[in-house]
Amino acid sequence: MESTFPCIVRRLGDPPRQRGSVTGSSCPDIFELSDGNFAVIGTEATAALDPELPTDGRADYERIVVITRETLLRAKRDIPDA
């Protein structure tokens, strides 16, 4: 069966191991997809943060994930301007 999701093209920023995750217990990550969108691996926090969102903040099928500041800052150099 063919997947309806795009493929991962590349990781943005440094791998978790270079950010200090030697055990694999904390591996937030950001990936660019073949359709130009991004996929994020983070800690699921929908229940905790959903009440703080504006009323138009999230569709039922979407989830809130948290990544570390360091993960995003290290990915910044790889995020295209346009």
Biopython code that builds the backbone (N, CA, C, O; Angstrom):
import numpy as np
from Bio.PDB.StructureBuilder import StructureBuilder

atoms = [
    (1, "MET", "N", (0.835, -1.180, 0.000)),
    (1, "MET", "CA", (0.000, 0.000, 0.000)),
    (1, "MET", "C", (0.884, 1.249, 0.000)),
    (1, "MET", "O", (1.842, 1.337, 0.768)),
    (2, "GLU", "N", (0.567, 2.179, -0.836)),
    (2, "GLU", "CA", (1.353, 3.392, -0.976)),
    (2, "GLU", "C", (0.987, 4.408, 0.112)),
    (2, "GLU", "O", (-0.190, 4.604, 0.414)),
    (3, "SER", "N", (1.984, 5.041, 0.685)),
    (3, "SER", "CA", (1.767, 6.027, 1.735)),
    (3, "SER", "C", (1.251, 7.330, 1.135)),
    (3, "SER", "O", (1.639, 7.710, 0.031)),
    (4, "THR", "N", (0.367, 8.016, 1.875)),
    (4, "THR", "CA", (-0.134, 9.313, 1.443)),
    (4, "THR", "C", (0.707, 10.449, 1.992)),
    (4, "THR", "O", (0.502, 11.611, 1.641)),
    (5, "PHE", "N", (1.651, 10.110, 2.854)),
    (5, "PHE", "CA", (2.502, 11.122, 3.452)),
    (5, "PHE", "C", (3.766, 11.307, 2.616)),
    (5, "PHE", "O", (4.233, 10.364, 1.976)),
    (6, "PRO", "N", (4.317, 12.516, 2.621)),
    (6, "PRO", "CA", (5.575, 12.752, 1.918)),
    (6, "PRO", "C", (6.736, 12.064, 2.631)),
    (6, "PRO", "O", (6.592, 11.583, 3.755)),
    (7, "CYS", "N", (7.864, 12.026, 1.977)),
    (7, "CYS", "CA", (9.073, 11.401, 2.533)),
    (7, "CYS", "C", (9.905, 12.433, 3.300)),
    (7, "CYS", "O", (9.842, 13.632, 3.029)),
    (8, "ILE", "N", (10.681, 11.935, 4.260)),
    (8, "ILE", "CA", (11.644, 12.789, 4.950)),
    (8, "ILE", "C", (12.822, 13.018, 4.009)),
    (8, "ILE", "O", (13.415, 12.072, 3.491)),
    (9, "VAL", "N", (13.149, 14.288, 3.798)),
    (9, "VAL", "CA", (14.247, 14.655, 2.913)),
    (9, "VAL", "C", (15.542, 14.832, 3.695)),
    (9, "VAL", "O", (16.599, 14.353, 3.282)),
    (10, "ARG", "N", (15.449, 15.536, 4.846)),
    (10, "ARG", "CA", (16.668, 15.794, 5.625)),
    (10, "ARG", "C", (16.313, 16.235, 7.026)),
    (10, "ARG", "O", (15.205, 16.700, 7.293)),
    (11, "ARG", "N", (17.277, 16.080, 7.915)),
    (11, "ARG", "CA", (17.172, 16.581, 9.289)),
    (11, "ARG", "C", (17.607, 18.046, 9.271)),
    (11, "ARG", "O", (18.527, 18.415, 8.542)),
    (12, "LEU", "N", (16.953, 18.863, 10.061)),
    (12, "LEU", "CA", (17.362, 20.247, 10.233)),
    (12, "LEU", "C", (18.099, 20.356, 11.558)),
    (12, "LEU", "O", (17.587, 19.937, 12.596)),
    (13, "GLY", "N", (19.280, 20.909, 11.524)),
    (13, "GLY", "CA", (20.065, 21.048, 12.750)),
    (13, "GLY", "C", (20.872, 19.804, 13.035)),
    (13, "GLY", "O", (21.017, 18.921, 12.191)),
    (14, "ASP", "N", (21.389, 19.757, 14.236)),
    (14, "ASP", "CA", (22.265, 18.665, 14.655)),
    (14, "ASP", "C", (21.450, 17.464, 15.133)),
    (14, "ASP", "O", (20.348, 17.631, 15.656)),
    (15, "PRO", "N", (21.987, 16.257, 14.956)),
    (15, "PRO", "CA", (21.323, 15.068, 15.498)),
    (15, "PRO", "C", (21.245, 15.146, 17.023)),
    (15, "PRO", "O", (22.058, 15.829, 17.647)),
    (16, "PRO", "N", (20.284, 14.461, 17.625)),
    (16, "PRO", "CA", (20.151, 14.491, 19.084)),
    (16, "PRO", "C", (21.440, 14.139, 19.822)),
    (16, "PRO", "O", (21.723, 14.719, 20.870)),
    (17, "ARG", "N", (22.218, 13.209, 19.300)),
    (17, "ARG", "CA", (23.466, 12.812, 19.965)),
    (17, "ARG", "C", (24.421, 14.004, 20.092)),
    (17, "ARG", "O", (25.109, 14.142, 21.104)),
    (18, "GLN", "N", (24.464, 14.857, 19.076)),
    (18, "GLN", "CA", (25.337, 16.045, 19.136)),
    (18, "GLN", "C", (24.787, 17.105, 20.081)),
    (18, "GLN", "O", (25.510, 18.015, 20.488)),
    (19, "ARG", "N", (23.516, 16.988, 20.429)),
    (19, "ARG", "CA", (22.904, 17.919, 21.382)),
    (19, "ARG", "C", (22.918, 17.350, 22.794)),
    (19, "ARG", "O", (22.313, 17.920, 23.702)),
    (20, "GLY", "N", (23.617, 16.210, 22.986)),
    (20, "GLY", "CA", (23.788, 15.676, 24.323)),
    (20, "GLY", "C", (22.906, 14.500, 24.685)),
    (20, "GLY", "O", (22.968, 14.030, 25.822)),
    (21, "SER", "N", (22.084, 14.000, 23.769)),
    (21, "SER", "CA", (21.235, 12.845, 24.073)),
    (21, "SER", "C", (21.985, 11.563, 23.724)),
    (21, "SER", "O", (21.929, 11.089, 22.589)),
    (22, "VAL", "N", (22.675, 11.018, 24.692)),
    (22, "VAL", "CA", (23.448, 9.798, 24.450)),
    (22, "VAL", "C", (22.649, 8.542, 24.760)),
    (22, "VAL", "O", (23.027, 7.450, 24.337)),
    (23, "THR", "N", (21.548, 8.681, 25.492)),
    (23, "THR", "CA", (20.750, 7.512, 25.859)),
    (23, "THR", "C", (19.526, 7.336, 24.977)),
    (23, "THR", "O", (18.880, 6.289, 25.026)),
    (24, "GLY", "N", (19.194, 8.334, 24.176)),
    (24, "GLY", "CA", (17.983, 8.261, 23.368)),
    (24, "GLY", "C", (16.735, 8.604, 24.154)),
    (24, "GLY", "O", (15.624, 8.444, 23.647)),
    (25, "SER", "N", (16.894, 9.072, 25.382)),
    (25, "SER", "CA", (15.729, 9.380, 26.207)),
    (25, "SER", "C", (15.158, 10.770, 25.929)),
    (25, "SER", "O", (14.047, 11.076, 26.362)),
    (26, "SER", "N", (15.893, 11.602, 25.221)),
    (26, "SER", "CA", (15.413, 12.939, 24.878)),
    (26, "SER", "C", (15.893, 13.266, 23.475)),
    (26, "SER", "O", (17.018, 13.726, 23.285)),
    (27, "CYS", "N", (15.043, 13.028, 22.507)),
    (27, "CYS", "CA", (15.471, 13.159, 21.110)),
    (27, "CYS", "C", (14.555, 14.043, 20.279)),
    (27, "CYS", "O", (14.122, 13.611, 19.211)),
    (28, "PRO", "N", (14.236, 15.265, 20.715)),
    (28, "PRO", "CA", (13.439, 16.121, 19.855)),
    (28, "PRO", "C", (14.180, 16.343, 18.546)),
    (28, "PRO", "O", (15.410, 16.394, 18.523)),
    (29, "ASP", "N", (13.436, 16.475, 17.461)),
    (29, "ASP", "CA", (14.071, 16.605, 16.151)),
    (29, "ASP", "C", (13.130, 17.309, 15.184)),
    (29, "ASP", "O", (11.916, 17.341, 15.389)),
    (30, "ILE", "N", (13.708, 17.870, 14.128)),
    (30, "ILE", "CA", (12.939, 18.544, 13.087)),
    (30, "ILE", "C", (13.422, 18.019, 11.745)),
    (30, "ILE", "O", (14.625, 17.930, 11.498)),
    (31, "PHE", "N", (12.470, 17.669, 10.874)),
    (31, "PHE", "CA", (12.798, 17.138, 9.551)),
    (31, "PHE", "C", (12.046, 17.904, 8.469)),
    (31, "PHE", "O", (10.889, 18.281, 8.653)),
    (32, "GLU", "N", (12.713, 18.130, 7.339)),
    (32, "GLU", "CA", (12.053, 18.702, 6.172)),
    (32, "GLU", "C", (11.484, 17.557, 5.350)),
    (32, "GLU", "O", (12.136, 16.529, 5.170)),
    (33, "LEU", "N", (10.270, 17.738, 4.852)),
    (33, "LEU", "CA", (9.593, 16.715, 4.073)),
    (33, "LEU", "C", (9.639, 17.024, 2.587)),
    (33, "LEU", "O", (9.881, 18.164, 2.193)),
    (34, "SER", "N", (9.411, 16.021, 1.773)),
    (34, "SER", "CA", (9.509, 16.170, 0.319)),
    (34, "SER", "C", (8.491, 17.148, -0.248)),
    (34, "SER", "O", (8.685, 17.646, -1.357)),
    (35, "ASP", "N", (7.418, 17.440, 0.470)),
    (35, "ASP", "CA", (6.431, 18.405, -0.016)),
    (35, "ASP", "C", (6.697, 19.820, 0.490)),
    (35, "ASP", "O", (5.896, 20.724, 0.254)),
    (36, "GLY", "N", (7.834, 20.017, 1.194)),
    (36, "GLY", "CA", (8.203, 21.335, 1.690)),
    (36, "GLY", "C", (7.732, 21.615, 3.109)),
    (36, "GLY", "O", (8.126, 22.624, 3.692)),
    (37, "ASN", "N", (6.903, 20.753, 3.678)),
    (37, "ASN", "CA", (6.464, 20.902, 5.060)),
    (37, "ASN", "C", (7.525, 20.347, 6.000)),
    (37, "ASN", "O", (8.555, 19.841, 5.556)),
    (38, "PHE", "N", (7.265, 20.445, 7.305)),
    (38, "PHE", "CA", (8.211, 19.986, 8.305)),
    (38, "PHE", "C", (7.528, 19.031, 9.273)),
    (38, "PHE", "O", (6.347, 19.188, 9.582)),
    (39, "ALA", "N", (8.266, 18.054, 9.744)),
    (39, "ALA", "CA", (7.797, 17.125, 10.772)),
    (39, "ALA", "C", (8.637, 17.357, 12.023)),
    (39, "ALA", "O", (9.848, 17.565, 11.949)),
    (40, "VAL", "N", (7.967, 17.317, 13.175)),
    (40, "VAL", "CA", (8.640, 17.582, 14.442)),
    (40, "VAL", "C", (8.431, 16.407, 15.387)),
    (40, "VAL", "O", (7.313, 15.916, 15.545)),
    (41, "ILE", "N", (9.512, 15.962, 16.010)),
    (41, "ILE", "CA", (9.434, 14.974, 17.081)),
    (41, "ILE", "C", (9.643, 15.733, 18.380)),
    (41, "ILE", "O", (10.651, 16.418, 18.553)),
    (42, "GLY", "N", (8.702, 15.608, 19.275)),
    (42, "GLY", "CA", (8.803, 16.300, 20.548)),
    (42, "GLY", "C", (7.963, 15.612, 21.601)),
    (42, "GLY", "O", (7.415, 14.535, 21.369)),
    (43, "THR", "N", (7.865, 16.228, 22.739)),
    (43, "THR", "CA", (7.077, 15.698, 23.836)),
    (43, "THR", "C", (5.625, 16.117, 23.651)),
    (43, "THR", "O", (5.335, 17.305, 23.515)),
    (44, "GLU", "N", (4.713, 15.153, 23.644)),
    (44, "GLU", "CA", (3.294, 15.431, 23.456)),
    (44, "GLU", "C", (2.783, 16.233, 24.640)),
    (44, "GLU", "O", (2.939, 15.816, 25.788)),
    (45, "ALA", "N", (2.169, 17.389, 24.369)),
    (45, "ALA", "CA", (1.723, 18.269, 25.443)),
    (45, "ALA", "C", (0.351, 18.870, 25.166)),
    (45, "ALA", "O", (0.022, 19.936, 25.685)),
    (46, "THR", "N", (-0.445, 18.194, 24.354)),
    (46, "THR", "CA", (-1.746, 18.741, 23.957)),
    (46, "THR", "C", (-2.641, 19.005, 25.164)),
    (46, "THR", "O", (-3.193, 20.097, 25.293)),
    (47, "ALA", "N", (-2.789, 18.034, 26.036)),
    (47, "ALA", "CA", (-3.693, 18.203, 27.178)),
    (47, "ALA", "C", (-3.266, 19.368, 28.070)),
    (47, "ALA", "O", (-4.108, 20.115, 28.570)),
    (48, "ALA", "N", (-1.974, 19.517, 28.263)),
    (48, "ALA", "CA", (-1.476, 20.565, 29.159)),
    (48, "ALA", "C", (-1.572, 21.960, 28.549)),
    (48, "ALA", "O", (-1.863, 22.926, 29.255)),
    (49, "LEU", "N", (-1.331, 22.075, 27.241)),
    (49, "LEU", "CA", (-1.255, 23.406, 26.626)),
    (49, "LEU", "C", (-2.510, 23.819, 25.866)),
    (49, "LEU", "O", (-2.691, 25.004, 25.587)),
    (50, "ASP", "N", (-3.368, 22.887, 25.530)),
    (50, "ASP", "CA", (-4.563, 23.199, 24.753)),
    (50, "ASP", "C", (-5.425, 24.296, 25.393)),
    (50, "ASP", "O", (-5.910, 25.169, 24.672)),
    (51, "PRO", "N", (-5.634, 24.286, 26.712)),
    (51, "PRO", "CA", (-6.455, 25.336, 27.320)),
    (51, "PRO", "C", (-5.869, 26.745, 27.164)),
    (51, "PRO", "O", (-6.591, 27.733, 27.302)),
    (52, "GLU", "N", (-4.592, 26.839, 26.882)),
    (52, "GLU", "CA", (-3.953, 28.147, 26.751)),
    (52, "GLU", "C", (-3.990, 28.691, 25.327)),
    (52, "GLU", "O", (-3.652, 29.853, 25.102)),
    (53, "LEU", "N", (-4.398, 27.863, 24.359)),
    (53, "LEU", "CA", (-4.446, 28.299, 22.966)),
    (53, "LEU", "C", (-5.623, 29.240, 22.733)),
    (53, "LEU", "O", (-6.627, 29.175, 23.443)),
    (54, "PRO", "N", (-5.495, 30.120, 21.729)),
    (54, "PRO", "CA", (-6.665, 30.907, 21.330)),
    (54, "PRO", "C", (-7.738, 29.945, 20.799)),
    (54, "PRO", "O", (-7.426, 28.808, 20.446)),
    (55, "THR", "N", (-8.965, 30.383, 20.741)),
    (55, "THR", "CA", (-10.068, 29.508, 20.337)),
    (55, "THR", "C", (-9.901, 28.928, 18.938)),
    (55, "THR", "O", (-10.458, 27.870, 18.646)),
    (56, "ASP", "N", (-9.155, 29.588, 18.075)),
    (56, "ASP", "CA", (-8.943, 29.081, 16.709)),
    (56, "ASP", "C", (-7.574, 28.414, 16.576)),
    (56, "ASP", "O", (-7.028, 28.344, 15.475)),
    (57, "GLY", "N", (-7.012, 27.923, 17.688)),
    (57, "GLY", "CA", (-5.633, 27.475, 17.707)),
    (57, "GLY", "C", (-5.308, 26.084, 17.214)),
    (57, "GLY", "O", (-4.161, 25.853, 16.831)),
    (58, "ARG", "N", (-6.265, 25.105, 17.195)),
    (58, "ARG", "CA", (-5.892, 23.739, 16.864)),
    (58, "ARG", "C", (-7.096, 22.976, 16.344)),
    (58, "ARG", "O", (-8.193, 23.065, 16.894)),
    (59, "ALA", "N", (-6.873, 22.222, 15.272)),
    (59, "ALA", "CA", (-7.915, 21.328, 14.768)),
    (59, "ALA", "C", (-7.922, 20.058, 15.615)),
    (59, "ALA", "O", (-6.929, 19.753, 16.276)),
    (60, "ASP", "N", (-9.014, 19.323, 15.604)),
    (60, "ASP", "CA", (-9.135, 18.103, 16.413)),
    (60, "ASP", "C", (-8.072, 17.059, 16.091)),
    (60, "ASP", "O", (-7.670, 16.295, 16.968)),
    (61, "TYR", "N", (-7.619, 17.019, 14.854)),
    (61, "TYR", "CA", (-6.630, 16.010, 14.449)),
    (61, "TYR", "C", (-5.187, 16.458, 14.712)),
    (61, "TYR", "O", (-4.260, 15.677, 14.496)),
    (62, "GLU", "N", (-4.982, 17.669, 15.163)),
    (62, "GLU", "CA", (-3.637, 18.183, 15.432)),
    (62, "GLU", "C", (-3.260, 17.982, 16.897)),
    (62, "GLU", "O", (-4.121, 17.935, 17.774)),
    (63, "ARG", "N", (-1.959, 17.865, 17.141)),
    (63, "ARG", "CA", (-1.422, 17.701, 18.486)),
    (63, "ARG", "C", (-0.352, 18.751, 18.729)),
    (63, "ARG", "O", (0.320, 19.192, 17.797)),
    (64, "ILE", "N", (-0.198, 19.145, 19.977)),
    (64, "ILE", "CA", (0.844, 20.083, 20.380)),
    (64, "ILE", "C", (2.033, 19.265, 20.863)),
    (64, "ILE", "O", (1.892, 18.402, 21.729)),
    (65, "VAL", "N", (3.203, 19.540, 20.300)),
    (65, "VAL", "CA", (4.429, 18.906, 20.781)),
    (65, "VAL", "C", (5.413, 19.990, 21.179)),
    (65, "VAL", "O", (5.421, 21.082, 20.611)),
    (66, "VAL", "N", (6.234, 19.676, 22.153)),
    (66, "VAL", "CA", (7.226, 20.622, 22.657)),
    (66, "VAL", "C", (8.613, 20.101, 22.285)),
    (66, "VAL", "O", (8.926, 18.926, 22.475)),
    (67, "ILE", "N", (9.438, 21.009, 21.750)),
    (67, "ILE", "CA", (10.839, 20.693, 21.499)),
    (67, "ILE", "C", (11.683, 21.654, 22.322)),
    (67, "ILE", "O", (11.201, 22.704, 22.746)),
    (68, "THR", "N", (12.915, 21.304, 22.544)),
    (68, "THR", "CA", (13.782, 22.178, 23.328)),
    (68, "THR", "C", (14.172, 23.414, 22.511)),
    (68, "THR", "O", (14.191, 23.389, 21.280)),
    (69, "ARG", "N", (14.471, 24.460, 23.213)),
    (69, "ARG", "CA", (14.947, 25.683, 22.560)),
    (69, "ARG", "C", (16.201, 25.384, 21.743)),
    (69, "ARG", "O", (16.351, 25.865, 20.620)),
    (70, "GLU", "N", (17.101, 24.585, 22.320)),
    (70, "GLU", "CA", (18.349, 24.242, 21.647)),
    (70, "GLU", "C", (18.090, 23.537, 20.307)),
    (70, "GLU", "O", (18.783, 23.795, 19.324)),
    (71, "THR", "N", (17.097, 22.654, 20.275)),
    (71, "THR", "CA", (16.770, 21.952, 19.034)),
    (71, "THR", "C", (16.394, 22.940, 17.935)),
    (71, "THR", "O", (16.891, 22.839, 16.814)),
    (72, "LEU", "N", (15.530, 23.881, 18.245)),
    (72, "LEU", "CA", (15.107, 24.856, 17.237)),
    (72, "LEU", "C", (16.236, 25.805, 16.852)),
    (72, "LEU", "O", (16.397, 26.122, 15.673)),
    (73, "LEU", "N", (17.015, 26.261, 17.823)),
    (73, "LEU", "CA", (18.109, 27.180, 17.508)),
    (73, "LEU", "C", (19.161, 26.516, 16.622)),
    (73, "LEU", "O", (19.705, 27.152, 15.720)),
    (74, "ARG", "N", (19.446, 25.248, 16.874)),
    (74, "ARG", "CA", (20.422, 24.550, 16.035)),
    (74, "ARG", "C", (19.870, 24.236, 14.652)),
    (74, "ARG", "O", (20.639, 24.058, 13.708)),
    (75, "ALA", "N", (18.566, 24.167, 14.520)),
    (75, "ALA", "CA", (17.938, 23.922, 13.217)),
    (75, "ALA", "C", (17.829, 25.209, 12.400)),
    (75, "ALA", "O", (17.680, 25.153, 11.179)),
    (76, "LYS", "N", (17.901, 26.339, 13.046)),
    (76, "LYS", "CA", (17.689, 27.636, 12.396)),
    (76, "LYS", "C", (18.546, 27.802, 11.145)),
    (76, "LYS", "O", (18.072, 28.327, 10.137)),
    (77, "ARG", "N", (19.774, 27.371, 11.197)),
    (77, "ARG", "CA", (20.677, 27.547, 10.054)),
    (77, "ARG", "C", (20.215, 26.761, 8.828)),
    (77, "ARG", "O", (20.569, 27.108, 7.701)),
    (78, "ASP", "N", (19.431, 25.708, 9.038)),
    (78, "ASP", "CA", (18.974, 24.858, 7.949)),
    (78, "ASP", "C", (17.573, 25.193, 7.460)),
    (78, "ASP", "O", (17.116, 24.620, 6.471)),
    (79, "ILE", "N", (16.883, 26.106, 8.131)),
    (79, "ILE", "CA", (15.526, 26.462, 7.733)),
    (79, "ILE", "C", (15.596, 27.500, 6.623)),
    (79, "ILE", "O", (16.196, 28.560, 6.802)),
    (80, "PRO", "N", (14.982, 27.201, 5.468)),
    (80, "PRO", "CA", (15.045, 28.138, 4.344)),
    (80, "PRO", "C", (14.317, 29.450, 4.673)),
    (80, "PRO", "O", (13.364, 29.465, 5.452)),
    (81, "ASP", "N", (14.784, 30.543, 4.068)),
    (81, "ASP", "CA", (14.131, 31.840, 4.267)),
    (81, "ASP", "C", (12.814, 31.919, 3.518)),
    (81, "ASP", "O", (11.919, 32.664, 3.915)),
    (82, "ALA", "N", (12.687, 31.174, 2.460)),
    (82, "ALA", "CA", (11.434, 31.211, 1.678)),
    (82, "ALA", "C", (11.105, 29.840, 1.146)),
    (82, "ALA", "O", (10.093, 29.668, 0.467)),
]
sb = StructureBuilder()
sb.init_structure("model")
sb.init_model(0)
sb.init_chain("A")
sb.init_seg("    ")
for serial, (resi, resn, name, xyz) in enumerate(atoms, 1):
    if name == "N":
        sb.init_residue(resn, " ", resi, " ")
    sb.init_atom(name, np.array(xyz, "f"), 0.0, 1.0, " ", f" {name:<3s}", serial, name[0])
structure = sb.get_structure()
